Amino acid sequence: MTRAKLLYAALLLVLVLFYILYIGKLSLELLLFGLGFPLVIWLGLTLLQRTVRMQLSHSKEPILKGNVFQWVLQITNRSFVSVSEAQLSLEYTNSMTGEVTPLTLTIPILARNSQRIRLSFHTVTCGVMQIRITGLVMYDALRLFKKKVPLNLQDSVLVMPSSDVLVPEEWPPVPTAETDNAEYSKVKAGDDPSEIFDLHVYREGDLISRIHWKLSSKLDMLMVKEYSLPLSSGCLLVTDYRLSGEQPAAALQVDTALSALYSVMTALPEQDIDFAMTSYRSETGMAVSELYDDLADAAFWLREILKTTPVPESGHARMLQAMQDFLDTSHHYERVLIFTPQLDDALTEVLCAAPCPERFTVFTAVSSGEIHLDDDLSQPFRVVPVMHLNPEQTAVHFAPAVEQVTAEGGDEA
């Protein structure tokens, strides 16, 4: 802009000299035009600054990791002024890495039109993708003036993990719960006749063997017993949602553990195995869900995990202590699946100290250069290694791209 202003000042100096040396009406008209033209430009930019409006939206959720998704920025200009060059400043980040990446886009703004700018993104890790548009700077054609439009448009997109991780095709059978010390679900019925979950009036299709004859004779209507569901009839999925090491390797490890979790959540309902989920929350410790029998219901719990940031290294000790206290009282779960980004010594100590560690299966993220942990028989629990990408293979984590600006109610720009 400084260069443009100097050149225009030189032009004005030439017009002044021309007016002095040339006697005639033309020299005066050129000088007046040279002096008044910047004022017209300034007024036009001021009008555009006050009339331009922006809205930010995104494509439909949920979005699976690896798929391209878009943010759509709609710019509405109701004035007759247009600019061929405007700079849009924005920044985006992923909850897994926490790194804020700035980006500046150069776009035109059409007169009396509504246009859309599509920002296509691609991420190699799950989590919450956030975008914030911080400002718009508009320049006139001669770059003599600029007008700033302060903005604070924010939006976020939840990116779900993929289910492309291989998990065991068959799980070992679950031991039958003992009547004396078994715990039962409070929200779902089952097939354990040792405990009654609820009673209901007889409906066509109910088993005759489940009719409560004594109560039916008193109420003069057939009442049917609903049996209870032992919590040990399902399995428990434990999410170790913490960052260890430097980025981007730490984010890739967490993403791999969550991808393994999502794969297991997909596989268990296909084998008619119910499961509960637990994860650490800084306010309440280890929170446990109800028993799920399909992926659609369990996906809500996974989305709530992704909406939070992974536990940093400063909070590892507190989280592992909460996990240890929880596992000490989780004896009614006969099968516990643990998903961790890194099976370090601290976590191994927690699992070995828990009651019956042989019921644990640990899915841990490993790179292609690491050993196969499932061959290590020194642990009392089963370890399933899950392969993740190397950080060198993901130099660019997010790939923004600006599509051609399209106009509504006008020609393509």
WOZITA-V314189 format. One record per helix or strand. SS is the DSSP state (A for helix, B for strand). FROM is the first residue (numbers start at 1). LEN is the number of residues. Records with the same first field share a line. If there is no record, write none. Layout:
SS->FROM-LEN  FROM-LEN
This chain:
A->2-20  25-27  208-3  213-7  231-3  249-22  295-12  313-16  345-9  357-3  373-3  391-3
B->53-6  63-2  69-9  83-12  101-9  113-9  123-1  127-13  146-15  184-18  211-1  223-8  235-6  242-1  275-7  285-4  292-1  311-1  336-5  360-7  382-6  398-1  401-2  406-3
